[in-house]
Amino acid sequence: MKKDADRPSSPDPAAPVGFFDSGVGGLSVLLAARRALPREDMVYFADSAHCPYGGRSGEFVRERALAITRFLLARGAKAVVVACNSASEAALEHLRRAFPGLEFVGIEPAVKVAQRLSRNHKIGVLGTSLTLGGERFSRLLENFAAGTEVYSQPVAGLVESIEAGRFDDARTGAIIRGNLRPLLKKGIDTLVLGCTHYPVIKDRIAAACGPGVEVIDTGEPVARQLRRRLRARGLLRLSPGAGRIEYFSSGEPAAVAPVMRAIMADPSLRVTRRVL
């Protein structure tokens, strides 16, 4: 049996880029990557049967990340974007050790960007308990939050609402307002969306914050980092024309596909189920 580390040292530039998330949230990153790298083929895996990751143990998320990465490799992935803050916290370094020949790009809350943008040096961060309680987030604050007050708010229920496609209903609005209230009372002028699901309803969150608060996410910086890393390794796809995207989920396509179609604005989008 081949080991995880037994990987070709020179992947094919024409091979696809893999993306995965606990569910549909990572599509916010895939959309940014699509704009930055329109020629690349892409494979997206939503682990919808196990969503959300935020309340799971680190060990569970690492096992899921390993299984999904193996699947993406089987689809020929030349690089993998861990399009999930919780999975990046729990599994990114583990994945890099398990697959040393594979290029990984992870995600972390955009505290560095927020610090540059904040005028009053008061920043709020919305995220899952796994992300906000993790070592990566702690190191991020130690390294980049000097002179800034950072208020983190673990959020429950919002990922589930987005997974269900309830972008505009009253319950989603109540979750948003309830979690923003303590941050706004602190006087924040910048809000970091520390979960890739949240940018799906960024406009609604921004409206709840009001015009005095800048709302930022990590999709565009991650897309730029992916482009830099592929270029550095000579892995940019140079073929003319737009790349194609394949969508897979561990959940039921009948439930997942309508939400993905809404996010991607693609009524023809199809989702294939894979039980890993």
C-alpha positions as a printed NumPy array, in Angstrom:
array([[  0.   ,   0.   ,   0.   ],
       [  1.267,   3.474,  -0.869],
       [  1.829,   5.793,   2.061],
       [  0.396,   9.308,   2.163],
       [  3.865,  10.754,   1.642],
       [  4.415,   8.698,  -1.558],
       [  3.433,  11.46 ,  -3.909],
       [  4.949,  12.562,  -7.246],
       [  7.46 ,  15.347,  -6.645],
       [  6.418,  17.223,  -9.808],
       [  2.616,  17.5  , -10.09 ],
       [  1.08 ,  18.32 , -13.462],
       [  0.282,  22.06 , -13.9  ],
       [ -2.872,  20.996, -15.739],
       [ -4.11 ,  19.106, -12.651],
       [ -6.911,  20.613, -10.549],
       [ -6.709,  22.49 ,  -7.258],
       [ -8.634,  20.809,  -4.433],
       [-10.727,  22.689,  -1.875],
       [-12.55 ,  21.377,   1.158],
       [-14.669,  22.641,   4.023],
       [-17.048,  21.191,   6.581],
       [-19.836,  22.236,   4.227],
       [-20.695,  24.971,   1.744],
       [-18.813,  27.809,   3.461],
       [-15.56 ,  27.172,   1.62 ],
       [-17.327,  28.197,  -1.579],
       [-16.676,  31.78 ,  -0.465],
       [-12.967,  30.994,  -0.846],
       [-13.472,  29.076,  -4.081],
       [-15.283,  32.082,  -5.573],
       [-12.316,  34.328,  -4.762],
       [ -9.908,  31.74 ,  -6.19 ],
       [-12.02 ,  31.503,  -9.335],
       [-11.676,  35.24 ,  -9.871],
       [ -7.923,  35.145,  -9.273],
       [ -7.259,  31.936, -11.242],
       [ -9.972,  31.583, -13.896],
       [ -8.024,  29.005, -15.937],
       [ -7.586,  26.505, -13.118],
       [ -9.648,  23.344, -12.838],
       [-10.988,  22.964,  -9.3  ],
       [-12.48 ,  20.196,  -7.18 ],
       [-14.595,  21.123,  -4.153],
       [-15.533,  18.738,  -1.349],
       [-18.184,  19.691,   1.21 ],
       [-18.149,  17.405,   4.239],
       [-21.817,  18.159,   4.78 ],
       [-22.571,  14.89 ,   6.563],
       [-20.263,  16.006,   9.394],
       [-20.917,  19.743,   9.402],
       [-20.205,  21.827,  11.394],
       [-16.622,  21.17 ,  12.454],
       [-16.58 ,  23.987,  15.002],
       [-17.969,  21.881,  17.846],
       [-16.04 ,  18.72 ,  16.961],
       [-12.859,  17.444,  18.567],
       [ -9.538,  18.217,  16.938],
       [ -8.921,  14.503,  16.452],
       [-12.191,  14.056,  14.584],
       [-11.468,  16.992,  12.262],
       [ -7.942,  15.7  ,  11.552],
       [ -9.298,  12.287,  10.549],
       [-11.837,  13.898,   8.243],
       [ -9.174,  16.17 ,   6.746],
       [ -6.935,  13.166,   6.023],
       [ -9.753,  11.244,   4.345],
       [-10.811,  14.199,   2.222],
       [ -7.247,  14.993,   1.183],
       [ -6.79 ,  11.389,   0.038],
       [ -9.962,  11.761,  -2.03 ],
       [ -8.731,  15.016,  -3.593],
       [ -5.419,  13.361,  -4.412],
       [ -7.301,  10.543,  -6.082],
       [ -8.953,  13.236,  -8.242],
       [ -5.44 ,  14.385,  -9.208],
       [ -5.169,  17.526,  -7.038],
       [ -1.858,  19.384,  -7.397],
       [ -2.597,  21.545,  -4.324],
       [ -5.216,  21.64 ,  -1.572],
       [ -6.88 ,  24.679,  -0.034],
       [ -8.162,  23.959,   3.463],
       [-11.081,  26.36 ,   3.024],
       [-12.186,  26.127,   6.646],
       [-10.86 ,  27.978,   9.687],
       [-11.679,  25.115,  12.056],
       [ -9.959,  22.517,   9.856],
       [ -6.949,  24.801,   9.384],
       [ -6.709,  25.138,  13.162],
       [ -7.061,  21.431,  13.897],
       [ -5.459,  19.746,  10.897],
       [ -3.298,  21.948,   8.661],
       [  0.086,  21.136,  10.199],
       [ -0.907,  17.479,  10.488],
       [ -1.728,  17.423,   6.77 ],
       [  1.589,  19.01 ,   5.851],
       [  3.427,  16.309,   7.773],
       [  1.3  ,  13.512,   6.302],
       [  1.622,  14.75 ,   2.696],
       [  5.012,  16.501,   2.514],
       [  5.048,  16.709,  -1.276],
       [  1.687,  18.446,  -1.54 ],
       [  1.096,  22.198,  -1.496],
       [ -1.42 ,  23.222,   1.187],
       [ -2.945,  26.654,   1.687],
       [ -4.802,  27.183,   4.945],
       [ -6.933,  29.931,   6.416],
       [ -6.811,  32.05 ,   9.53 ],
       [ -8.927,  34.999,  10.693],
       [ -7.776,  38.224,   9.027],
       [ -6.52 ,  39.885,  12.202],
       [ -3.453,  41.303,  10.426],
       [ -5.613,  43.036,   7.84 ],
       [ -8.031,  44.249,  10.506],
       [ -5.25 ,  45.783,  12.555],
       [ -4.165,  47.857,   9.56 ],
       [ -7.711,  48.986,   8.828],
       [ -8.928,  49.733,  12.356],
       [ -8.963,  53.394,  13.277],
       [ -9.72 ,  53.018,  16.972],
       [ -7.748,  49.767,  17.466],
       [-10.821,  47.799,  18.525],
       [-11.496,  44.649,  16.493],
       [-14.171,  41.989,  16.778],
       [-13.816,  38.417,  15.526],
       [-16.721,  36.068,  14.856],
       [-15.798,  32.381,  14.632],
       [-16.34 ,  28.875,  15.914],
       [-15.205,  27.693,  19.326],
       [-12.592,  25.415,  17.732],
       [-11.052,  28.284,  15.774],
       [-11.12 ,  30.922,  18.501],
       [ -9.881,  28.538,  21.202],
       [ -7.038,  27.144,  19.103],
       [ -3.274,  27.607,  19.138],
       [ -3.134,  29.158,  15.655],
       [ -5.525,  31.93 ,  16.669],
       [ -3.636,  32.458,  19.933],
       [ -0.343,  32.81 ,  18.039],
       [ -1.99 ,  35.153,  15.577],
       [ -3.027,  37.471,  18.389],
       [  0.408,  37.307,  20.006],
       [  2.195,  38.135,  16.758],
       [ -0.079,  40.693,  15.139],
       [ -2.461,  42.252,  17.647],
       [ -0.059,  44.392,  19.669],
       [ -1.645,  47.695,  20.611],
       [ -5.074,  46.483,  19.53 ],
       [ -8.035,  45.313,  21.573],
       [ -9.373,  42.112,  20.   ],
       [-12.741,  40.787,  21.157],
       [-13.593,  37.267,  20.013],
       [-17.15 ,  35.965,  19.875],
       [-17.808,  32.207,  19.431],
       [-20.971,  31.77 ,  17.402],
       [-23.409,  28.856,  17.597],
       [-26.076,  28.083,  15.023],
       [-25.046,  30.377,  12.173],
       [-23.184,  27.728,  10.173],
       [-26.211,  25.455,  10.376],
       [-28.491,  28.241,   9.098],
       [-26.224,  28.88 ,   6.132],
       [-25.913,  25.166,   5.378],
       [-29.699,  25.004,   5.221],
       [-29.851,  27.986,   2.86 ],
       [-31.638,  30.143,   5.44 ],
       [-29.73 ,  33.266,   4.451],
       [-32.567,  35.723,   5.019],
       [-34.87 ,  34.268,   7.65 ],
       [-35.635,  35.699,  11.067],
       [-33.707,  33.069,  13.054],
       [-30.532,  33.828,  11.126],
       [-31.022,  37.524,  11.812],
       [-31.483,  36.873,  15.515],
       [-28.231,  34.863,  15.661],
       [-26.37 ,  37.655,  13.888],
       [-27.706,  40.405,  16.118],
       [-27.215,  38.416,  19.312],
       [-23.559,  37.743,  18.556],
       [-22.781,  41.225,  17.293],
       [-24.329,  42.975,  20.285],
       [-21.445,  42.409,  22.761],
       [-18.864,  43.357,  20.125],
       [-20.636,  46.546,  19.118],
       [-20.967,  47.512,  22.798],
       [-17.162,  47.361,  22.971],
       [-17.012,  49.976,  20.236],
       [-15.342,  47.903,  17.502],
       [-14.833,  49.589,  14.144],
       [-13.62 ,  46.452,  12.324],
       [-15.16 ,  42.974,  12.272],
       [-13.331,  39.851,  11.125],
       [-15.395,  36.973,   9.757],
       [-13.427,  34.047,  11.173],
       [-15.451,  31.294,   9.504],
       [-15.686,  30.775,   5.743],
       [-19.457,  30.305,   5.991],
       [-20.033,  33.845,   7.222],
       [-18.997,  35.692,   4.012],
       [-21.937,  33.973,   2.297],
       [-24.146,  36.436,   4.218],
       [-21.56 ,  39.203,   4.537],
       [-23.971,  41.896,   3.338],
       [-26.47 ,  40.96 ,   6.032],
       [-23.799,  40.973,   8.738],
       [-22.499,  44.336,   7.521],
       [-26.007,  45.793,   7.584],
       [-26.432,  44.632,  11.186],
       [-23.108,  46.22 ,  12.129],
       [-23.97 ,  49.577,  10.608],
       [-21.879,  51.898,   8.433],
       [-19.25 ,  52.581,  11.089],
       [-17.869,  49.021,  11.062],
       [-15.667,  47.555,   8.325],
       [-16.396,  43.844,   7.749],
       [-13.578,  41.737,   6.295],
       [-12.978,  38.102,   5.392],
       [-10.08 ,  36.049,   4.059],
       [-11.233,  34.905,   0.616],
       [ -9.215,  37.352,  -1.474],
       [ -5.946,  37.044,   0.542],
       [ -6.159,  33.246,   0.374],
       [ -6.718,  33.375,  -3.381],
       [ -3.67 ,  35.605,  -3.809],
       [ -1.582,  33.265,  -1.648],
       [ -2.705,  30.273,  -3.713],
       [ -1.713,  32.039,  -6.913],
       [  1.717,  32.929,  -5.477],
       [  2.355,  29.38 ,  -4.311],
       [  1.329,  27.806,  -7.612],
       [  3.465,  30.273,  -9.555],
       [  6.475,  29.64 ,  -7.3  ],
       [  6.263,  25.899,  -8.001],
       [  5.573,  26.282, -11.714],
       [  2.077,  24.849, -11.285],
       [ -0.097,  27.552, -12.845],
       [ -2.332,  26.161, -15.56 ],
       [ -1.488,  27.976, -18.787],
       [ -4.064,  26.392, -21.086],
       [ -6.506,  28.893, -22.63 ],
       [-10.121,  28.984, -21.588],
       [-11.931,  28.799, -18.28 ],
       [-11.268,  25.874, -15.977],
       [-14.052,  23.591, -14.833],
       [-15.25 ,  22.918, -11.293],
       [-16.382,  19.587,  -9.852],
       [-18.475,  19.493,  -6.685],
       [-18.669,  16.614,  -4.217],
       [-20.309,  16.211,  -0.817],
       [-20.539,  13.584,   1.885],
       [-24.141,  14.699,   2.379],
       [-27.251,  14.238,   0.295],
       [-26.983,  16.141,  -3.019],
       [-30.697,  16.935,  -2.945],
       [-30.129,  19.012,   0.196],
       [-26.686,  20.408,  -0.605],
       [-26.992,  21.273,  -4.292],
       [-29.665,  24.025,  -4.024],
       [-27.56 ,  25.887,  -1.445],
       [-24.426,  25.559,  -3.566],
       [-26.306,  26.779,  -6.64 ],
       [-27.471,  29.847,  -4.741],
       [-23.961,  30.675,  -3.495],
       [-22.274,  30.072,  -6.848],
       [-25.133,  31.66 ,  -8.859],
       [-25.04 ,  28.61 , -11.118],
       [-28.403,  26.904, -11.695],
       [-26.725,  24.068, -13.616],
       [-24.347,  23.128, -10.776],
       [-24.352,  19.41 ,  -9.945],
       [-23.135,  17.718,  -6.765],
       [-21.903,  14.114,  -6.576],
       [-22.127,  12.286,  -3.284],
       [-19.015,  10.574,  -1.905],
       [-19.061,   8.739,   1.405],
       [-15.529,   8.795,   2.821]])
